Amino acid sequence: MTSRAPFDIVIAGGGTAGWTAAAVLARFLGEAARITLVESDAIGTVGVGEATIPQIHNLLIGLGIDQAEFLRATQASFKLGIEFDGWLREGESYIHSFGQVGRGAGLIPFRQLWLRGRALGVAGEYGNYSPNVAAALLGRFARGAGPGGAPELAYAYHFDATLLARMLRGYAEARGVTRHEGRIERVERDGASGAIAALWLDGDRRIEGTLFVDCTGFRSLLLGEALEVPFTDWSQWLPCDTALAVPSDDSRLRPYTQSLARPAGWQWRIPLQHRTGNGHVFCSAFTSVDEAADLLLANLEGRALADPRPIRFATGHRRSFWSHNCVALGLAAGFMEPLESTSIHLVQSGIGRLLDVLPGNAADFSVARDLFNRLSASEWERVRDFLVLHYIANERVGQPFWDHCRAIEPPATLAEKLALFGESGRFIREEDELFLDDSWGQVMLGQGVIPRGWSPLADNVPPEDIGPFLASVERSCRARADTLPAHRDFVDRMVGESPGGHR
Ligand SMILES: Cc1cc2nc3c(=O)[nH]c(=O)nc-3n(C[C@H](O)[C@H](O)[C@H](O)COP(=O)(O)OP(=O)(O)OC[C@H]3O[C@@H](n4cnc5c(N)ncnc54)[C@H](O)[C@@H]3O)c2cc1C
């Protein structure tokens, strides 16, 4: 066996993406890599990004971070899903909950039974069959299995992303990551290969590496600027281009994110232990920043704790996520609005993919790079399709922004999903796409995409059995929710707990 020199990995940027990468790479590469991170306090981070999806557990468990400690350090709360208010029509709402909706009967998926029950007039709202929706509407939460072995509620977190980055910084530095404070002023490229050779920081400091991870945020300083990888623009499908963010002192602790449709976009509410994060994502062709700020401030629960801060963005991604010896993560790779809380997850899955494909020898990244780019593009496109669905299937007729969205031609991959679902409520997962059948089903139905029929599988159940079956599923969801403590009480109790691991 031959020993090899460790990788010299240089991470540019210390926001959520940079410190997550540093922590995970340090934890899993250990002695196989020397890791350096460069960040500039003067430039700062984007400072938003507070809602997640259940895959966040893989990160925290992988790092061995204790759950109570995590809740304390990041002011986190639990999240059972997202309420979409007014997205189909003003005054109507639905919840895209995590976890399973209903339960199938043998090989017959639940949604097919529900569709048949709906045609027979014996089915309630689709959300009535989700244990998460029942708990969310009562403002309740607990971890762990329910009475009679009912499965654990699927959940994610809301947290303060700045505090998470701080926590991960401590974790990474304790595992040998070296941090340089300073502004990257120049990116030095190798004359022959074009690869990045070093970063030059203010004060004439030179940081060399074999693999560079660009986490410099929207600037995309290495991949976008230095390596000139062009941007693939998706604004024809997702036209919002600006966000305003403001915290408020509201103390309600809903166990779910709220997404409230607005005339030219939507507003988020993300409850944390010590404050609520609020924001307004909108399309600047349909409203002004001032109008958008007024609307946001008029719709806060509690007092604003700062002035709304505008953030301009372009939706899409760098055509290659990895070029030469540089991989981009986070905003440096691209951005999709936080409608389904996917950005931090895409950072996490990008790091996982990097670890999966990282070759044994830093001299040749070509196979790893091609694979990484292909898989990342596919993952991003599927997430994009899911977001586009929310916009194009609206019935907010007469509102110029929403009329514009309804007229958007969906990407071919989404058009196919709409056709399949519209015919018989089916969804077929492709490759490793992030959102599963239950997510697509809830958002399709919530956005008014009602299937014309159902799978013949559901015809195999006597019609008189369908109503009682649906009623029993609904009862069990409600009964489970009734046994749970208030979300605030559960959080308070956990925050007071001593360390005990992460589940
Ligand atoms: C409005 C909005 C809402 C969001 N909400 C969510 C959400 O709810 N859930 C979710 O998962 N994600 C959300 N996101 C995305 C999330 O904020 C980002 O994915 C995440 O914070 C990662 O950011 P980043 O680390 O890539 O970039 P940044 O936080 O911008 O960090 C960039 C880093 O690069 C450094 N840097 C830049 N230039 C230089 C230089 N020249 N020299 C040295 N250092 C430099 C900066 O100092 C900083 O450390 C949201 C994003 C936006 C814009």
The ligand as a Gaussian input file, in Angstrom:
#p B3LYP/6-31G(d) Opt

LIG

0 1
 C      -33.807000      35.872000       1.100000
 C      -33.206000      34.534000       1.363000
 C      -33.837000      33.641000       2.215000
 C      -33.297000      32.376000       2.436000
 N      -33.970000      31.480000       3.220000
 C      -33.509000      30.220000       3.318000
 C      -34.199000      29.237000       4.069000
 O      -35.216000      29.495000       4.695000
 N      -33.698000      27.994000       4.097000
 C      -32.558000      27.650000       3.436000
 O      -32.169000      26.477000       3.455000
 N      -31.857000      28.575000       2.782000
 C      -32.301000      29.836000       2.692000
 N      -31.587000      30.772000       2.005000
 C      -30.301000      30.415000       1.451000
 C      -29.245000      30.505000       2.518000
 O      -29.226000      31.774000       3.101000
 C      -27.906000      30.238000       1.885000
 O      -27.983000      29.074000       1.122000
 C      -26.898000      30.002000       2.937000
 O      -26.894000      31.015000       3.873000
 C      -25.552000      29.870000       2.325000
 O      -25.006000      31.113000       2.031000
 P      -23.522000      31.123000       1.593000
 O      -22.689000      30.613000       2.705000
 O      -23.428000      30.453000       0.284000
 O      -23.204000      32.668000       1.301000
 P      -22.937000      33.899000       2.312000
 O      -23.697000      33.766000       3.569000
 O      -23.147000      35.124000       1.491000
 O      -21.405000      33.782000       2.677000
 C      -20.389000      34.217000       1.795000
 C      -19.056000      34.190000       2.508000
 O      -18.049000      34.527000       1.570000
 C      -17.206000      35.503000       2.132000
 N      -16.630000      36.296000       1.060000
 C      -17.243000      36.831000      -0.028000
 N      -16.358000      37.539000      -0.771000
 C      -15.166000      37.430000      -0.137000
 C      -13.852000      37.948000      -0.381000
 N      -13.590000      38.715000      -1.432000
 N      -12.884000      37.640000       0.492000
 C      -13.102000      36.874000       1.571000
 N      -14.317000      36.360000       1.856000
 C      -15.328000      36.654000       1.022000
 C      -18.118000      36.304000       3.049000
 O      -17.375000      37.006000       4.014000
 C      -18.940000      35.182000       3.659000
 O      -18.230000      34.602000       4.721000
 C      -32.089000      32.036000       1.810000
 C      -31.424000      32.957000       1.010000
 C      -31.968000      34.196000       0.777000
 C      -31.245000      35.169000      -0.112000

